[in-house]
């Protein structure tokens, strides 16, 4: 049932296909947008499939109704079980103590990432400045131009600027208005 980690790492044909969201789409799609710190996680098997549940301690809520200090649970399909590791390509592992901006959808009493790995930005600090970034590289097909482009989901961006843009989009209702 589980694939060996070495097979996952060396198989170039493995890929995940998902809709590429721009920031307005991500804001519109998400039911909850928070900054949070990842706490402990646990793996549970359901019908022989591992699911990882990570507790997130809310720092701030940009969309939804959670207060600082609340805990929400992120559910991800996959996990580490014994010597085996099974994760969906494009679905990130959260590090305990890591800080993130998360775009979440409610699902069965927990939350899932909106757009898999596109649904989070890691918060990093360099030279005492906080940044939001997501190093996932995705391909986007541009039908009007008949070409494919590749790029990072989110290059390092000052956190304050990123959160201000998310808050602006939330206030605008995310879609109907332009910059």
C-alpha positions as CSV (number, residue, x, y, z in Angstrom):
1,X,0.0,0.0,0.0
2,X,2.8,2.4,0.8
3,X,5.5,3.5,-1.7
4,X,9.1,3.5,-0.6
5,X,10.5,7.0,-0.1
6,X,13.3,6.2,-2.6
7,X,10.8,5.4,-5.3
8,X,9.0,8.7,-4.7
9,X,12.2,10.7,-4.8
10,X,13.7,9.2,-8.0
11,X,10.6,8.9,-10.2
12,X,10.5,11.9,-12.4
13,X,7.1,11.1,-13.9
14,X,5.3,11.7,-10.6
15,X,3.4,15.0,-10.6
16,X,0.3,16.5,-9.2
17,X,-2.2,18.4,-11.4
18,X,-4.2,21.1,-9.8
19,X,-5.7,24.5,-10.7
20,X,-3.2,27.3,-10.4
21,X,-4.7,30.0,-8.3
22,X,-3.7,33.7,-8.4
23,X,-4.0,35.6,-5.1
24,X,-7.5,36.9,-5.7
25,X,-8.7,33.4,-6.6
26,X,-7.0,32.0,-3.5
27,X,-8.7,34.6,-1.2
28,X,-12.1,34.0,-2.8
29,X,-11.8,30.2,-2.6
30,X,-10.7,30.1,1.1
31,X,-13.2,30.1,4.0
32,X,-10.4,30.8,6.5
33,X,-7.2,32.8,6.1
34,X,-4.9,32.9,9.1
35,X,-1.3,33.4,10.1
36,X,-0.4,30.6,12.5
37,X,2.3,28.5,14.1
38,X,2.3,24.8,13.5
39,X,2.1,22.8,16.7
40,X,2.2,19.0,17.1
41,X,0.9,16.6,14.5
42,X,-0.3,13.0,14.4
43,X,-0.9,10.5,11.7
44,X,-4.0,8.3,11.6
45,X,-4.8,5.5,9.2
46,X,-8.2,5.5,7.6
47,X,-8.9,2.6,5.3
48,X,-5.1,1.9,5.1
49,X,-4.5,5.5,4.0
50,X,-2.5,7.8,6.3
51,X,-3.8,11.3,7.1
52,X,-1.7,13.8,9.0
53,X,-3.5,16.2,11.4
54,X,-1.5,19.3,12.4
55,X,-2.7,21.7,15.1
56,X,-2.3,25.3,14.1
57,X,-2.2,28.1,16.7
58,X,-3.8,31.2,15.2
59,X,-1.7,34.4,15.4
60,X,-4.1,36.5,13.3
61,X,-7.2,35.9,11.2
62,X,-7.6,37.8,7.9
63,X,-10.8,36.0,6.8
64,X,-13.1,33.9,9.0
65,X,-13.9,34.1,12.7
66,X,-11.0,32.7,14.6
67,X,-9.2,34.7,17.3
68,X,-5.5,34.8,18.2
69,X,-4.7,31.8,20.4
70,X,-7.5,29.6,18.9
71,X,-6.4,26.2,17.6
72,X,-7.5,24.8,14.2
73,X,-6.6,21.4,12.8
74,X,-5.2,21.0,9.3
75,X,-5.8,17.6,7.7
76,X,-3.6,16.4,4.9
77,X,-3.7,13.1,3.0
78,X,-0.4,11.3,3.6
79,X,2.1,11.0,6.3
80,X,5.0,9.1,7.8
81,X,4.1,5.6,9.1
82,X,7.0,3.5,10.4
83,X,9.7,3.3,7.7
84,X,7.2,4.4,5.0
85,X,6.4,7.9,3.9
86,X,3.5,8.6,1.6
87,X,2.7,12.2,0.6
88,X,0.9,13.7,-2.3
89,X,3.2,15.5,-4.6
90,X,2.6,19.2,-4.2
91,X,1.2,18.9,-0.6
92,X,3.7,20.4,1.8
93,X,4.9,19.1,5.2
94,X,4.5,21.7,7.9
95,X,7.4,22.0,10.4
96,X,6.6,22.1,14.1
97,X,7.2,25.7,15.3
98,X,7.0,26.9,11.7
99,X,5.0,30.1,11.0
100,X,2.7,30.2,8.0
101,X,0.0,32.2,6.2
102,X,-2.6,29.6,5.4
103,X,-5.6,29.6,3.0
104,X,-8.0,27.0,4.3
105,X,-11.2,25.3,3.4
106,X,-13.5,23.7,6.0
107,X,-13.7,19.9,5.7
108,X,-15.3,17.4,8.2
109,X,-14.6,19.5,11.3
110,X,-11.0,20.3,10.3
111,X,-9.5,22.3,7.5
112,X,-7.6,21.5,4.3
113,X,-5.3,23.7,2.2
114,X,-6.9,25.5,-0.6
115,X,-5.0,24.5,-3.7
116,X,-2.7,22.1,-1.9
117,X,0.8,23.7,-1.5
118,X,-0.5,26.9,-3.1
119,X,-2.6,27.4,0.1
120,X,0.3,28.4,2.3
121,X,3.2,30.8,2.5
122,X,6.0,30.1,4.9
123,X,7.0,33.1,7.1
124,X,10.7,33.5,7.3
125,X,12.9,36.2,8.8
126,X,16.0,37.6,7.2
127,X,17.9,40.6,8.6
128,X,15.0,41.2,11.1
129,X,12.5,41.5,8.3
130,X,9.7,39.0,8.0
131,X,8.9,37.6,4.5
132,X,6.1,35.4,3.1
133,X,7.3,32.9,0.5
134,X,6.3,29.7,-1.3
135,X,9.1,28.1,-3.3
136,X,6.7,25.7,-5.1
137,X,7.3,26.1,-8.9
138,X,4.2,25.5,-11.0
139,X,3.5,25.6,-14.7
140,X,0.7,27.7,-16.0
141,X,-0.8,27.3,-19.5
142,X,-1.8,30.6,-21.0
143,X,-4.4,29.7,-23.6
144,X,-4.7,33.1,-25.2
145,X,-0.9,33.2,-25.7
146,X,-0.6,29.5,-26.5
147,X,2.3,29.0,-24.2
148,X,3.3,27.6,-20.8
149,X,5.1,29.6,-18.2
150,X,6.8,28.5,-15.0
151,X,7.3,30.4,-11.8
152,X,7.2,30.3,-8.1
153,X,3.9,30.5,-6.4
154,X,5.2,33.3,-4.2
155,X,8.7,34.8,-4.3
156,X,9.9,36.3,-1.0
157,X,7.7,39.2,-0.3
158,X,7.7,41.4,2.8
159,X,5.1,39.9,5.1
160,X,3.5,43.2,6.0
161,X,3.0,44.0,2.3
162,X,1.6,40.5,1.6
163,X,-0.8,40.6,4.5
164,X,-2.0,44.0,3.5
165,X,-2.7,42.8,0.0
166,X,-4.6,39.8,1.3
167,X,-6.6,42.0,3.7
168,X,-7.4,44.4,0.8
169,X,-8.7,41.5,-1.3
170,X,-10.8,40.2,1.5
171,X,-12.3,43.6,2.0
172,X,-13.0,43.9,-1.8
173,X,-14.7,40.5,-1.8
174,X,-11.6,39.1,-3.7
175,X,-12.8,39.1,-7.3
176,X,-15.1,41.8,-8.6
177,X,-12.5,44.6,-8.3
178,X,-9.1,45.2,-9.8
179,X,-6.0,46.8,-8.2
